[in-house]
C-alpha cells in the first residue's frame, strides 16, 4: 500500500513581513488614485458633455463631425489615462480596447470604443465625486480626530455646546476630546479597508465600461 502524504507549508515570518510591507505601497496608490480621480473626472466630464452637445447641435451644418471626432479622440485619451491608473492600483492588466482609426466623414462616428469611453467619462463623474469625498473625509477625519486634543483649544465655543453635551448631557472639554479622539481612532483603524473598497468600486466601473472586463 502506498500512502501519499501532503504537506501544507504555513506562511513563514518572511512571507508575512513581505505581505505587510506591500500594504503601505498599495494604500498610497489607492489614495492617489481616488484623490486624483476628481480633477481628472471634472475635466473629462466638462469636455465630453460640451463636445457632445456642441457636435450634435452643429451636425446639420457638418461642423459637428470634426467636433464629435475631436471629442471621441479626447475620450480615448482620458480612457487610456484611467486604464493605466486602474492597472497600477489593482495590479491586474486590462484587456485591450476595441479602438478603430477614424477615416473621416461619418467614419468619425463609427468608433464604438470611443463612444464607450465618452459614456464612461460622464457616468464615472458622480462616482468619482463620491469616492473622493468619502476618502478625503475618512483620512482628514481620522487624523483630525486623533489629534483633536492638541488643537481643540483653538475652537471658540461655550463649555456646554459640544456634541457630548447635546447627546448625553456631558459637559466640559474632557468628554468632547475623548469622543473625538475615539472617533479618530475608529476612522484610522478602518481606513485601509474603506479606501480599498472605494478604489475597487471606482476601478471596477472603469474595467467594465472601458474594456468590458469583469469586476
Residue, then its C-alpha position, 0 to 999 in steps of 0.5 A: x500500500x502506498x500512502x501519499x502524504x501532503x504537506x501544507x507549508x504555513x506562511x513563514x515570518x518572511x512571507x508575512x513581513x513581505x505581505x505587510x510591507x506591500x500594504x503601505x505601497x498599495x494604500x498610497x496608490x489607492x489614495x492617489x488614485x481616488x484623490x486624483x480621480x476628481x480633477x481628472x473626472x471634472x475635466x473629462x466630464x466638462x469636455x465630453x458633455x460640451x463636445x457632445x452637445x456642441x457636435x450634435x447641435x452643429x451636425x446639420x451644418x457638418x461642423x459637428x463631425x470634426x467636433x464629435x471626432x475631436x471629442x471621441x479622440x479626447x475620450x480615448x485619451x482620458x480612457x487610456x489615462x484611467x486604464x493605466x491608473x486602474x492597472x497600477x492600483x489593482x495590479x491586474x492588466x486590462x484587456x485591450x480596447x476595441x479602438x478603430x482609426x477614424x477615416x473621416x466623414x461619418x467614419x468619425x462616428x463609427x468608433x464604438x470604443x470611443x463612444x464607450x469611453x465618452x459614456x464612461x467619462x460622464x457616468x464615472x463623474x458622480x462616482x468619482x465625486x463620491x469616492x473622493x469625498x468619502x476618502x478625503x473625509x475618512x483620512x482628514x477625519x481620522x487624523x483630525x480626530x486623533x489629534x483633536x486634543x492638541x488643537x481643540x483649544x483653538x475652537x471658540x465655543x461655550x463649555x456646554x455646546x459640544x456634541x457630548x453635551x447635546x447627546x448625553x448631557x456631558x459637559x466640559x472639554x474632557x468628554x468632547x476630546x475623548x469622543x473625538x479622539x475615539x472617533x479618530x481612532x475608529x476612522x484610522x483603524x478602518x481606513x485601509x479597508x474603506x479606501x480599498x473598497x472605494x478604489x475597487x468600486x471606482x476601478x471596477x466601473x472603469x474595467x467594465x465600461x472601458x474594456x468590458x472586463x469583469x469586476 
